[in-house]
Amino acid sequence: MLRSLFAGISGLRTNQTMLDVTGNNIANANTTGFKASGTVFSDTLSQMLTGASAPNATTGGTNPIQVGLGVQLAATRTNFLQGSAQMTGNTTDLMIQGDGMFVVREGNEQLYTRAGAFNFDETGTLVTTSGKRVQGYALGADRRPTGNLVDVTMNTANLTPAVPAGVELTSYSIGGDGIIRGVFDDGIQRSMAQIAIADFTNPLGLEKVGDTAFRASANSGAAELGVAGQGSRGNLMSGAVEMSNVDLAAEFTNLILAQRGFQASSRVITTSDSVLEELVNIKR
């Protein structure tokens, strides 16, 4: 009799988790770059009442008799389908059209995000809305990335070839390849930096760390760094950001399913309690 009680409790627990995940998705329906999550359930170990037996000369075989012990949360899976584009008109707002993630730095930690709402701070460094520094590559004379990742800045001191003294930056643009091209008052356009794009063997293994950012984990694989349009990495769209990929119709359906599952599990507990009460009352 206690098996049904514990099975009902496990149903309450897992369906509550499904409600939590669904509620978080709905709350972030308008969050830039947010990726929805889903829950995967699995049954727990089943108690063996009678094992299987093989057929012999006189009798046929018998199947095992087992009773399940409830449900458990097997996984939460992040949906990395691309969200819709929202045009902003801001040159520094970027959207990846395809696979890949922006690389940002917070302190000494490297994080990854699809939220491309960027802007330049007072030092000329490209940052996220929470101040994380966007990472990219310095460019050589052949306009190809050189060296390791660096903060993307508007600093012209380290450009190759060097900018002549007295020449000032007048405007800039960011191309689909992630290259920031500056127009200078000497009439020459110069490539200043290229934004880095990371890809992962198993993006489902990434850990969410808040601010729509992710951290590499033991099962995501190391970040495969590159630039837009390289390999499976998508191109960039300037003046737009990627919106949340939450499907409200699907989420409200999941909300109903979780609610009904929770109610059904609670009914199992109520019914089991009624049966136990009847057993206690037999002696009366």
Backbone hydrogen bonds in HBPLUS format (Angstrom, degrees):
<---DONOR---> <-ACCEPTOR-->    atom                        ^
c    i                          cat <-CA-CA->   ^        H-A-AA   ^      H-
h    n   atom  resd res      DA  || num        DHA   H-A  angle D-A-AA Bond
n    s   type  num  typ     dist DA aas  dist angle  dist       angle   num
A0006-PHE N   A0002-LEU O   3.03 MM   4  6.35 165.7  2.06 159.7 161.6     1
A0007-ALA N   A0003-ARG O   2.87 MM   4  6.05 150.5  1.96 147.0 156.3     2
A0008-GLY N   A0004-SER O   2.89 MM   4  6.02 153.3  1.96 141.3 148.2     3
A0009-ILE N   A0005-LEU O   2.95 MM   4  6.26 152.5  2.03 146.1 154.0     4
A0010-SER N   A0006-PHE O   2.96 MM   4  6.17 158.9  2.01 145.4 150.4     5
A0011-GLY N   A0007-ALA O   3.03 MM   4  6.29 146.7  2.15 141.2 150.3     6
A0012-LEU N   A0008-GLY O   2.97 MM   4  6.30 151.0  2.05 147.2 154.8     7
A0013-ARG N   A0009-ILE O   2.97 MM   4  6.26 161.0  2.01 152.5 157.3     8
A0014-THR N   A0010-SER O   3.02 MM   4  6.19 170.4  2.03 151.2 153.2     9
A0015-ASN N   A0011-GLY O   3.01 MM   4  5.95 161.1  2.05 144.7 150.7    10
A0016-GLN N   A0012-LEU O   2.96 MM   4  5.97 142.4  2.10 139.4 149.5    11
A0017-THR N   A0013-ARG O   3.10 MM   4  6.41 147.6  2.21 140.4 148.9    12
A0018-MET N   A0014-THR O   2.98 MM   4  6.34 151.1  2.06 143.7 151.7    13
A0019-LEU N   A0015-ASN O   2.95 MM   4  6.21 148.9  2.05 139.2 147.4    14
A0020-ASP N   A0016-GLN O   2.89 MM   4  6.21 150.8  1.98 145.1 153.4    15
A0021-VAL N   A0017-THR O   2.92 MM   4  6.23 163.5  1.95 156.1 158.9    16
A0022-THR N   A0018-MET O   2.94 MM   4  6.05 164.7  1.96 147.7 152.6    17
A0023-GLY N   A0019-LEU O   2.81 MM   4  5.88 159.0  1.85 147.0 153.5    18
A0024-ASN N   A0020-ASP O   3.01 MM   4  6.21 152.7  2.08 145.3 152.3    19
A0025-ASN N   A0021-VAL O   3.02 MM   4  6.32 152.8  2.10 146.3 153.7    20
A0026-ILE N   A0022-THR O   2.98 MM   4  6.28 163.6  2.01 155.0 158.4    21
A0027-ALA N   A0023-GLY O   2.94 MM   4  6.11 156.1  2.00 145.6 152.5    22
A0028-ASN N   A0024-ASN O   3.14 MM   4  6.30 136.0  2.35 138.9 149.1    23
A0028-ASN N   A0025-ASN O   3.11 MM   3  5.23 132.2  2.35  97.4 110.2    24
A0029-ALA N   A0026-ILE O   3.22 MM   3  5.13 154.1  2.29 113.8 110.7    25
A0031-THR N   A0028-ASN O   3.19 MM   3  4.95 172.0  2.19 106.8 107.6    26
A0034-PHE N   A0031-THR O   3.20 MM   3  5.52 166.3  2.22 131.3 129.4    27
A0033-GLY N   A0242-GLU O   2.75 MM 209  5.29 139.1  1.91 139.2 150.6    28
A0245-ASN N   A0034-PHE O   3.29 MM 211  6.64 153.6  2.37 153.6 157.9    29
A0079-ASN N   A0036-ALA O   2.68 MM  43  5.40 176.7  1.68 168.8 168.6    30
A0038-GLY N   A0077-ARG O   2.78 MM  39  5.19 145.9  1.89 139.4 150.8    31
A0077-ARG N   A0038-GLY O   2.77 MM  39  5.19 151.1  1.85 144.2 153.1    32
A0040-VAL N   A0075-ALA O   2.81 MM  35  5.10 146.5  1.92 162.6 157.3    33
A0074-ALA N   A0040-VAL O   2.75 MM  34  5.42 145.0  1.87 146.8 156.8    34
A0075-ALA N   A0040-VAL O   3.20 MM  35  5.10 151.3  2.29 138.4 138.5    35
A0042-SER N   A0072-GLN O   2.95 MM  30  5.49 156.6  2.00 158.2 161.9    36
A0072-GLN N   A0042-SER O   2.76 MM  30  5.49 156.5  1.81 167.0 175.2    37
A0044-THR N   A0070-GLY O   3.07 MM  26  5.66 161.2  2.10 134.3 133.3    38
A0047-GLN N   A0067-VAL O   2.78 MM  20  5.19 149.9  1.87 159.2 149.0    39
A0067-VAL N   A0047-GLN O   2.93 MM  20  5.19 155.5  1.99 144.0 151.6    40
A0049-LEU N   A0065-ILE O   2.80 MM  16  5.42 157.8  1.85 157.2 163.4    41
A0050-THR N   A0065-ILE O   3.20 MM  15  4.93 160.5  2.24 132.7 135.8    42
A0065-ILE N   A0050-THR O   2.76 MM  15  4.93 161.0  1.80 144.9 150.7    43
A0053-SER N   A0062-THR O   3.05 MM   9  5.14 158.1  2.10 134.2 139.4    44
A0062-THR N   A0053-SER O   3.06 MM   9  5.14 145.5  2.19 125.3 135.4    45
A0056-ASN N   A0059-THR O   2.89 MM   3  5.53 166.2  1.91 161.0 165.4    46
A0243-MET N   A0084-SER O   2.82 MM 159  5.42 176.2  1.82 169.0 170.2    47
A0086-GLN N   A0241-VAL O   2.91 MM 155  5.42 157.4  1.96 158.8 166.0    48
A0241-VAL N   A0086-GLN O   3.03 MM 155  5.42 154.4  2.10 140.8 146.8    49
A0088-THR N   A0239-GLY O   2.84 MM 151  5.40 165.0  1.87 134.8 139.7    50
A0089-GLY N   A0239-GLY O   3.14 MM 150  4.44 165.3  2.16 124.9 122.0    51
A0093-ASP N   A0090-ASN O   3.07 MM   3  5.47 158.3  2.12 112.4 119.2    52
A0239-GLY N   A0093-ASP O   2.77 MM 146  5.04 139.9  1.93 154.1 157.2    53
A0094-LEU N   A0116-GLY O   2.85 MM  22  4.70 163.5  1.88 134.1 138.0    54
A0095-MET N   A0237-MET O   3.00 MM 142  5.09 140.6  2.16 134.1 145.9    55
A0237-MET N   A0095-MET O   2.80 MM 142  5.09 145.7  1.92 145.1 155.9    56
A0097-GLN N   A0235-ASN O   2.74 MM 138  5.33 176.1  1.74 170.2 170.9    57
A0234-GLY N   A0099-ASP O   2.87 MM 135  5.16 167.8  1.88 147.7 143.9    58
A0101-MET N   A0198-ALA O   2.83 MM  97  5.16 137.1  2.01 140.4 153.2    59
A0198-ALA N   A0101-MET O   2.82 MM  97  5.16 171.5  1.83 154.3 155.7    60
A0102-PHE N   A0113-THR O   2.79 MM  11  5.25 147.5  1.89 170.9 161.1    61
A0113-THR N   A0102-PHE O   3.05 MM  11  5.25 151.1  2.14 136.2 144.4    62
A0135-GLN N   A0103-VAL O   2.84 MM  32  5.43 163.8  1.86 158.8 153.8    63
A0104-VAL N   A0111-LEU O   2.96 MM   7  5.27 170.3  1.97 137.9 141.0    64
A0111-LEU N   A0104-VAL O   2.83 MM   7  5.27 170.4  1.84 158.1 160.8    65
A0105-ARG N   A0133-ARG O   2.74 MM  28  5.03 146.8  1.85 134.5 145.8    66
A0133-ARG N   A0105-ARG O   2.97 MM  28  5.03 154.0  2.04 150.1 143.8    67
A0106-GLU N   A0109-GLU O   2.96 MM   3  5.36 163.7  1.99 157.6 161.9    68
A0109-GLU N   A0106-GLU O   3.10 MM   3  5.36 162.0  2.13 127.7 127.6    69
A0112-TYR N   A0214-PHE O   2.98 MM 102  5.06 151.2  2.06 140.8 146.4    70
A0214-PHE N   A0112-TYR O   2.66 MM 102  5.06 147.9  1.76 148.6 159.3    71
A0118-PHE N   A0116-GLY O   2.99 MM   2  5.62 117.5  2.39 111.7  94.8    72
A0119-ASN N   A0127-VAL O   2.99 MM   8  5.61 149.0  2.09 152.4 161.7    73
A0127-VAL N   A0119-ASN O   2.81 MM   8  5.61 172.1  1.82 160.0 161.0    74
A0121-ASP N   A0125-THR O   2.93 MM   4  5.51 158.1  1.98 145.9 149.2    75
A0124-GLY N   A0121-ASP O   2.91 MM   3  5.32 162.9  1.94 117.0 122.0    76
A0154-MET N   A0124-GLY O   2.81 MM  30  5.10 135.4  2.00 131.9 146.4    77
A0126-LEU N   A0152-VAL O   2.80 MM  26  5.58 172.7  1.80 165.2 166.5    78
A0134-VAL N   A0126-LEU O   2.93 MM   8  5.65 166.2  1.94 146.3 150.5    79
A0128-THR N   A0132-LYS O   2.80 MM   4  5.19 147.5  1.90 143.6 154.6    80
A0131-GLY N   A0128-THR O   3.05 MM   3  5.10 165.2  2.07 107.7 111.4    81
A0152-VAL N   A0134-VAL O   3.02 MM  18  5.95 162.3  2.05 161.1 159.3    82
A0196-ALA N   A0135-GLN O   3.13 MM  61  5.99 171.8  2.14 131.1 132.7    83
A0136-GLY N   A0150-VAL O   2.87 MM  14  5.51 154.6  1.93 156.6 165.2    84
A0150-VAL N   A0136-GLY O   2.88 MM  14  5.51 156.5  1.94 144.1 151.4    85
A0137-TYR N   A0194-GLN O   2.70 MM  57  5.20 154.4  1.77 149.3 158.3    86
A0194-GLN N   A0137-TYR O   3.00 MM  57  5.20 154.0  2.07 146.0 152.9    87
A0146-THR N   A0138-ALA O   2.86 MM   8  5.67 147.2  1.97 164.1 164.0    88
A0140-GLY N   A0144-ARG O   3.02 MM   4  5.63 162.2  2.05 149.5 152.1    89
A0143-ARG N   A0140-GLY O   2.93 MM   3  5.15 157.7  1.98 114.2 117.1    90
A0159-LEU N   A0156-THR O   3.49 MM   3  5.48 171.9  2.50 107.5 107.6    91
A0167-VAL N   A0164-PRO O   3.20 MM   3  5.78 162.8  2.23 136.0 137.6    92
A0185-ASP N   A0168-GLU O   2.90 MM  17  5.71 154.1  1.96 160.0 168.7    93
A0170-THR N   A0183-VAL O   2.77 MM  13  5.72 167.1  1.79 156.7 160.8    94
A0171-SER N   A0183-VAL O   3.26 MM  12  5.21 154.2  2.33 140.9 144.0    95
A0183-VAL N   A0171-SER O   2.76 MM  12  5.21 171.0  1.76 146.5 148.6    96
A0173-SER N   A0181-ARG O   2.91 MM   8  5.39 142.2  2.06 142.4 154.6    97
A0181-ARG N   A0173-SER O   2.85 MM   8  5.39 160.9  1.89 162.4 166.7    98
A0175-GLY N   A0179-ILE O   3.16 MM   4  5.58 165.6  2.18 148.9 148.8    99
A0178-GLY N   A0175-GLY O   2.95 MM   3  5.30 161.8  1.98 114.1 118.4   100
A0236-LEU N   A0176-GLY O   2.91 MM  60  4.36 172.2  1.91 127.7 130.1   101
A0195-ILE N   A0178-GLY O   2.90 MM  17  4.99 162.7  1.93 130.3 132.2   102
A0180-ILE N   A0193-ALA O   2.76 MM  13  5.41 164.3  1.78 155.7 161.0   103
A0192-MET N   A0180-ILE O   2.75 MM  12  5.51 172.6  1.75 175.8 178.3   104
A0182-GLY N   A0190-ARG O   2.76 MM   8  5.28 161.0  1.80 167.3 161.8   105
A0190-ARG N   A0182-GLY O   2.81 MM   8  5.28 156.4  1.87 154.3 160.2   106
A0184-PHE N   A0188-ILE O   3.14 MM   4  5.68 164.7  2.17 145.4 150.1   107
A0187-GLY N   A0184-PHE O   2.88 MM   3  5.63 153.2  1.95 126.6 129.2   108
A0197-ILE N   A0226-GLY O   2.84 MM  29  5.34 168.3  1.85 132.8 135.8   109
A0226-GLY N   A0197-ILE O   2.91 MM  29  5.34 135.0  2.11 145.0 159.1   110
A0199-ASP N   A0224-GLU O   3.01 MM  25  5.05 144.9  2.13 123.7 134.6   111
A0224-GLU N   A0199-ASP O   2.80 MM  25  5.05 170.7  1.80 161.0 160.9   112
A0202-ASN N   A0220-SER O   3.28 MM  18  4.63 159.6  2.33 141.0 135.2   113
A0205-GLY N   A0202-ASN O   2.98 MM   3  5.67 161.8  2.01 120.3 126.1   114
A0206-LEU N   A0203-PRO O   3.10 MM   3  5.50 169.9  2.11 115.6 118.2   115
A0207-GLU N   A0215-ARG O   2.93 MM   8  5.09 173.7  1.93 153.9 154.9   116
A0215-ARG N   A0207-GLU O   2.77 MM   8  5.09 145.1  1.89 141.2 153.0   117
A0209-VAL N   A0213-ALA O   3.02 MM   4  5.71 170.6  2.03 145.1 145.2   118
A0213-ALA N   A0210-GLY O   3.06 MM   3  5.65 148.3  2.16 114.3 121.6   119
A0220-SER N   A0217-SER O   3.34 MM   3  5.25 153.2  2.42  97.8 105.3   120
A0230-GLN N   A0227-VAL O   3.15 MM   3  5.71 153.0  2.22 139.8 140.4   121
A0229-GLY N   A0234-GLY O   3.21 MM   5  5.19 138.3  2.39 108.2 111.8   122
A0233-ARG N   A0230-GLN O   3.14 MM   3  5.51 158.5  2.19 131.9 131.7   123
A0251-GLU N   A0247-ASP O   2.91 MM   4  6.17 156.4  1.96 154.2 162.1   124
A0252-PHE N   A0248-LEU O   2.90 MM   4  6.05 160.4  1.94 152.1 155.5   125
A0253-THR N   A0249-ALA O   3.18 MM   4  6.37 147.1  2.30 138.2 147.1   126
A0254-ASN N   A0250-ALA O   2.91 MM   4  6.22 156.1  1.97 147.1 153.7   127
A0255-LEU N   A0251-GLU O   2.82 MM   4  6.07 142.3  1.96 140.4 151.9   128
A0256-ILE N   A0252-PHE O   3.10 MM   4  6.36 150.8  2.19 140.5 146.2   129
A0257-LEU N   A0253-THR O   2.99 MM   4  6.32 161.1  2.02 150.6 156.0   130
A0258-ALA N   A0254-ASN O   2.86 MM   4  6.03 163.3  1.89 151.0 155.1   131
A0259-GLN N   A0255-LEU O   2.98 MM   4  6.11 155.6  2.04 142.1 149.3   132
A0260-ARG N   A0256-ILE O   2.88 MM   4  6.11 164.7  1.91 154.7 158.3   133
A0261-GLY N   A0257-LEU O   2.88 MM   4  6.02 156.1  1.93 147.0 154.4   134
A0262-PHE N   A0258-ALA O   2.89 MM   4  6.05 153.0  1.96 144.6 151.8   135
A0263-GLN N   A0259-GLN O   2.91 MM   4  6.19 158.5  1.95 148.2 154.3   136
A0264-ALA N   A0260-ARG O   2.85 MM   4  6.03 161.0  1.88 149.8 154.9   137
A0265-SER N   A0261-GLY O   2.99 MM   4  6.14 157.1  2.04 144.1 150.2   138
A0266-SER N   A0262-PHE O   2.98 MM   4  6.21 154.5  2.05 146.6 153.7   139
A0267-ARG N   A0263-GLN O   2.93 MM   4  6.20 142.0  2.08 142.2 153.1   140
A0268-VAL N   A0264-ALA O   3.04 MM   4  6.40 143.4  2.18 142.9 152.2   141
A0269-ILE N   A0265-SER O   3.20 MM   4  6.58 153.9  2.27 144.9 150.8   142
A0270-THR N   A0266-SER O   2.97 MM   4  6.25 157.6  2.02 145.3 151.6   143
A0271-THR N   A0267-ARG O   2.84 MM   4  6.02 162.9  1.87 150.7 154.9   144
A0272-SER N   A0268-VAL O   2.92 MM   4  6.06 161.1  1.95 147.4 153.0   145
A0273-ASP N   A0269-ILE O   2.93 MM   4  6.09 153.9  2.00 145.9 153.2   146
A0274-SER N   A0270-THR O   2.97 MM   4  6.27 148.4  2.08 142.5 151.2   147
A0275-VAL N   A0271-THR O   3.01 MM   4  6.33 154.2  2.08 150.5 156.9   148
A0276-LEU N   A0272-SER O   2.98 MM   4  6.24 161.9  2.01 149.9 154.9   149
A0277-GLU N   A0273-ASP O   2.89 MM   4  6.10 149.1  1.98 143.7 152.8   150
A0278-GLU N   A0274-SER O   2.99 MM   4  6.29 148.5  2.09 142.4 150.5   151
A0279-LEU N   A0275-VAL O   3.01 MM   4  6.38 153.0  2.08 148.5 155.8   152
A0280-VAL N   A0276-LEU O   2.97 MM   4  6.28 155.2  2.03 147.9 154.3   153
A0281-ASN N   A0277-GLU O   2.95 MM   4  6.16 146.2  2.07 143.3 152.7   154
A0282-ILE N   A0279-LEU O   3.26 MM   3  5.31 154.0  2.33  99.2 106.9   155
A0284-ARG N   A0281-ASN O   3.07 MM   3  5.32 145.3  2.20 105.0 115.1   156
